[in-house]
Amino acid sequence: MNNQEWSRSRFWLCHFLHSRHVRQSIEWESDRGLTAGDGDALRAGLIANRYAPRGGAWLVARAVHDCAHDPAYIQSLRLLVKEQRYHDEVIDRIVERCGGTLAPRRTIAPSMGLRLGRVRRRWLGQRFEMSLLLLGSLVDLMTLTMIAAKCRDAAVGGTLRNIVADKQAHIWFFTERLTWSYAEFQFVRRNVRRLRLRCMWAVLIVLAGRRYRPLIRAAGSTPMQFVLAGFLRFEGLLESMVPYRRETLLAALWAQRRNRYAKPDLR
């Protein structure tokens, strides 16, 4: 292994290649098992998911420039972005199956979006961009899990559970990479990153609680309970990604290097 190569790059390349080529077929022609109430709740949640921000292409471009010594990592990122696009296509099909009508995916006005993206990426860099993708995947995981649990349609429920499993893998990929990436920071900078990640998550989870309100209520919960559950889930992830204690960080890095091909605990 190249000394500059991330020790987990080749494992994740193998993972995403397997995920791409071994996908469960979807029986779109099977009988629909949706009641009217289920269909309304599912459409509300899935359409909100369609409008969630996506990204990753810029991260791939930067990796090609900055990580040329680690081709397995670059290809892993490419495959992850393609998997995100595949999920979007599948979710569009599910919305149609639930009786929804599809409008074009909403975006910020191109000129404004490009300006904001360039400023953000120029000043905040790859770690921040990857953090956004991580937190977005965590919101997707929580909401799609609710939708899958609510759905009585076998084809839709099974498909969503497969997407949830992929999202769990995305989260762990980002977590491991950021753990490795933040390792060079000294104590104060790591604590600043912990605070920034908490603030980012607070904004995203509160907005998600508002956006997915109909789905959350249909699942028998409240937006406040959803937000609190999100904070509890995030705290465990944060401690894995940016450990408070130096010895915990060193143990995590040693585990990555020693167990290069170990499967992550996707929970």
C-alpha positions as CSV (number, residue, x, y, z in Angstrom):
1,M,0.0,0.0,0.0
2,N,1.2,3.5,-0.9
3,N,2.1,5.4,2.4
4,Q,-0.1,8.3,1.2
5,E,-3.0,6.1,0.4
6,W,-5.9,5.9,2.9
7,S,-5.8,2.5,4.4
8,R,-9.6,1.9,3.8
9,S,-9.7,3.0,0.2
10,R,-9.5,-0.4,-1.4
11,F,-12.2,-1.9,0.9
12,W,-14.7,0.9,0.0
13,L,-13.9,0.5,-3.7
14,C,-14.7,-3.2,-3.4
15,H,-17.9,-2.4,-1.4
16,F,-19.2,0.1,-4.0
17,L,-18.4,-2.1,-6.9
18,H,-20.3,-5.0,-5.3
19,S,-23.2,-2.7,-4.5
20,R,-23.4,-1.5,-8.1
21,H,-23.3,-4.9,-9.7
22,V,-25.3,-6.9,-7.2
23,R,-28.6,-5.1,-6.8
24,Q,-31.9,-6.6,-6.0
25,S,-34.4,-6.4,-8.9
26,I,-37.5,-4.3,-8.2
27,E,-40.9,-5.8,-9.1
28,W,-42.6,-2.7,-10.3
29,E,-45.4,-4.7,-11.9
30,S,-46.5,-6.4,-8.6
31,D,-49.8,-5.5,-7.0
32,R,-49.8,-2.3,-5.1
33,G,-50.4,-2.7,-1.3
34,L,-51.0,1.0,-0.5
35,T,-54.1,2.3,1.3
36,A,-55.2,5.9,0.6
37,G,-53.7,7.1,3.9
38,D,-50.4,5.4,3.3
39,G,-50.2,6.8,-0.2
40,D,-50.7,10.4,1.1
41,A,-48.0,10.1,3.8
42,L,-45.5,8.3,1.5
43,R,-45.9,10.9,-1.3
44,A,-45.4,13.8,1.2
45,G,-42.2,12.2,2.5
46,L,-40.8,11.1,-0.8
47,I,-41.5,14.3,-2.6
48,A,-39.8,16.2,0.2
49,N,-36.8,13.8,-0.2
50,R,-36.7,14.7,-3.9
51,Y,-36.1,18.3,-3.1
52,A,-33.3,17.7,-0.6
53,P,-29.9,19.1,-1.7
54,R,-27.6,16.7,-3.5
55,G,-23.9,17.0,-4.3
56,G,-20.6,15.3,-4.7
57,A,-19.4,16.1,-8.2
58,W,-17.1,18.9,-6.9
59,L,-15.7,16.6,-4.3
60,V,-14.8,14.0,-6.9
61,A,-13.1,16.8,-9.0
62,R,-11.0,17.9,-6.0
63,A,-10.1,14.4,-5.1
64,V,-8.8,13.8,-8.7
65,H,-6.6,16.9,-8.2
66,D,-5.5,16.4,-4.6
67,C,-5.5,12.6,-4.1
68,A,-4.0,11.4,-7.4
69,H,-1.8,9.1,-5.2
70,D,-5.0,7.3,-4.0
71,P,-7.0,6.1,-7.1
72,A,-9.1,3.7,-5.1
73,Y,-10.5,6.5,-3.0
74,I,-11.2,8.6,-6.1
75,Q,-13.1,5.8,-7.7
76,S,-15.0,5.1,-4.5
77,L,-16.2,8.6,-4.5
78,R,-17.3,8.4,-8.1
79,L,-19.2,5.2,-7.4
80,L,-20.9,6.7,-4.3
81,V,-22.1,9.7,-6.3
82,K,-23.5,7.4,-9.0
83,E,-25.2,5.4,-6.3
84,Q,-26.8,8.6,-5.0
85,R,-28.2,9.3,-8.5
86,Y,-29.5,5.8,-8.8
87,H,-31.4,6.3,-5.5
88,D,-32.9,9.5,-6.8
89,E,-34.1,7.7,-9.9
90,V,-35.6,4.9,-7.9
91,I,-37.4,7.3,-5.5
92,D,-38.9,9.1,-8.5
93,R,-40.3,5.7,-9.7
94,I,-41.7,5.1,-6.2
95,V,-43.4,8.5,-6.1
96,E,-45.1,7.7,-9.4
97,R,-46.2,4.3,-8.0
98,C,-47.7,6.0,-5.0
99,G,-49.8,8.2,-7.3
100,G,-47.7,11.3,-7.2
101,T,-47.0,13.7,-10.0
102,L,-43.4,14.6,-10.6
103,A,-42.2,18.2,-11.1
104,P,-38.6,18.9,-12.1
105,R,-36.3,18.8,-9.1
106,R,-36.1,22.2,-7.5
107,T,-32.8,24.0,-7.6
108,I,-31.6,27.5,-6.6
109,A,-31.3,29.8,-9.6
110,P,-28.2,28.5,-11.5
111,S,-26.2,31.7,-11.2
112,M,-26.9,32.2,-7.5
113,G,-26.3,28.5,-6.8
114,L,-23.0,28.5,-8.6
115,R,-21.9,31.6,-6.7
116,L,-22.8,30.2,-3.3
117,G,-21.2,26.8,-4.1
118,R,-18.0,28.4,-5.3
119,V,-17.7,30.6,-2.2
120,R,-18.5,27.8,0.2
121,R,-16.0,25.4,-1.4
122,R,-13.3,27.9,-1.9
123,W,-13.3,29.0,1.8
124,L,-14.5,25.8,3.6
125,G,-12.9,23.1,1.4
126,Q,-13.3,19.3,1.0
127,R,-13.9,18.4,4.7
128,F,-16.8,20.8,4.9
129,E,-18.3,19.5,1.7
130,M,-18.0,15.9,2.8
131,S,-19.6,16.9,6.2
132,L,-22.6,18.2,4.3
133,L,-22.9,15.0,2.3
134,L,-22.6,13.0,5.6
135,L,-25.3,15.0,7.4
136,G,-27.6,14.9,4.3
137,S,-27.3,11.1,4.2
138,L,-28.1,10.9,7.9
139,V,-31.4,12.9,7.3
140,D,-32.2,10.6,4.4
141,L,-31.6,7.5,6.5
142,M,-33.9,8.7,9.2
143,T,-36.7,9.7,6.9
144,L,-36.5,6.8,4.5
145,T,-36.6,4.4,7.5
146,M,-39.8,6.0,8.6
147,I,-41.3,5.7,5.1
148,A,-40.3,2.0,4.8
149,A,-41.8,1.2,8.2
150,K,-45.1,2.9,7.2
151,C,-45.4,1.3,3.8
152,R,-47.4,-1.8,3.3
153,D,-46.4,-2.2,-0.4
154,A,-43.9,-5.0,-0.5
155,A,-42.0,-3.7,-3.6
156,V,-41.8,-0.2,-2.2
157,G,-40.9,-1.2,1.3
158,G,-38.2,-3.6,0.2
159,T,-36.7,-1.1,-2.2
160,L,-36.6,1.6,0.4
161,R,-34.9,-0.8,2.9
162,N,-32.2,-1.5,0.3
163,I,-31.7,2.3,-0.1
164,V,-31.5,2.7,3.7
165,A,-28.7,0.0,3.8
166,D,-26.8,1.9,1.1
167,K,-27.3,5.2,3.0
168,Q,-25.9,3.5,6.1
169,A,-22.8,2.5,4.2
170,H,-22.4,6.1,2.8
171,I,-22.5,7.5,6.3
172,W,-19.9,5.1,7.5
173,F,-17.7,5.8,4.5
174,F,-17.8,9.6,5.2
175,T,-17.3,9.0,8.9
176,E,-14.2,6.9,8.5
177,R,-12.7,9.3,6.0
178,L,-13.4,12.3,8.1
179,T,-11.9,10.6,11.2
180,W,-8.7,10.0,9.2
181,S,-8.8,13.5,7.7
182,Y,-9.3,15.3,11.1
183,A,-6.5,13.3,12.7
184,E,-3.9,15.9,11.8
185,F,-5.7,18.6,13.8
186,Q,-4.6,19.5,17.3
187,F,-7.0,19.5,20.2
188,V,-8.4,23.0,19.8
189,R,-9.1,22.6,16.1
190,R,-10.8,19.3,16.7
191,N,-13.1,20.9,19.3
192,V,-13.9,23.7,16.8
193,R,-14.9,21.1,14.2
194,R,-17.1,19.3,16.8
195,L,-18.9,22.5,17.5
196,R,-19.3,23.4,13.8
197,L,-20.7,19.9,13.0
198,R,-23.2,20.2,15.9
199,C,-24.4,23.6,14.6
200,M,-24.7,22.2,11.0
201,W,-26.7,19.2,12.3
202,A,-28.9,21.4,14.4
203,V,-29.9,23.5,11.4
204,L,-30.4,20.4,9.1
205,I,-32.4,18.3,11.5
206,V,-34.8,21.2,12.5
207,L,-35.4,22.0,8.8
208,A,-36.0,18.3,8.2
209,G,-38.5,18.2,11.1
210,R,-40.4,20.9,9.4
211,R,-40.1,19.6,5.9
212,Y,-41.2,16.0,6.8
213,R,-43.9,17.0,9.3
214,P,-46.8,15.1,7.5
215,L,-44.7,11.9,7.3
216,I,-43.6,12.2,10.9
217,R,-47.2,12.6,12.2
218,A,-48.4,9.7,10.0
219,A,-45.7,7.6,11.6
220,G,-47.1,8.3,15.1
221,S,-44.5,10.8,16.2
222,T,-44.0,14.5,16.4
223,P,-41.4,16.8,14.8
224,M,-39.9,17.5,18.3
225,Q,-39.5,13.8,18.9
226,F,-37.9,13.4,15.5
227,V,-35.5,16.2,16.1
228,L,-34.5,14.8,19.6
229,A,-34.0,11.4,18.1
230,G,-31.8,13.0,15.4
231,F,-29.6,14.7,18.1
232,L,-29.2,11.4,20.0
233,R,-28.2,9.6,16.9
234,F,-25.8,12.3,15.8
235,E,-23.9,12.3,19.1
236,G,-22.8,8.7,18.7
237,L,-21.7,9.4,15.2
238,L,-19.8,12.6,16.2
239,E,-17.8,10.7,18.8
240,S,-16.8,8.1,16.2
241,M,-15.8,10.8,13.7
242,V,-14.1,13.4,15.9
243,P,-13.3,11.7,19.2
244,Y,-12.9,14.0,22.2
245,R,-10.1,11.9,23.7
246,R,-6.8,11.6,21.8
247,E,-6.4,7.9,22.7
248,T,-9.8,7.2,21.2
249,L,-8.8,8.8,18.0
250,L,-5.5,6.9,17.9
251,A,-7.4,3.6,18.5
252,A,-9.8,4.4,15.6
253,L,-6.9,5.2,13.3
254,W,-5.1,2.0,14.3
255,A,-8.2,-0.1,13.7
256,Q,-8.5,1.4,10.2
257,R,-4.9,0.6,9.4
258,R,-4.9,-2.9,11.0
259,N,-8.2,-4.0,9.8
260,R,-8.2,-2.6,6.3
261,Y,-10.9,-4.8,4.9
262,A,-13.1,-5.2,8.0
263,K,-16.8,-4.5,7.4
264,P,-18.1,-1.5,9.4
265,D,-20.8,-1.9,11.9
266,L,-23.7,-0.4,9.9
267,R,-26.2,0.4,12.6
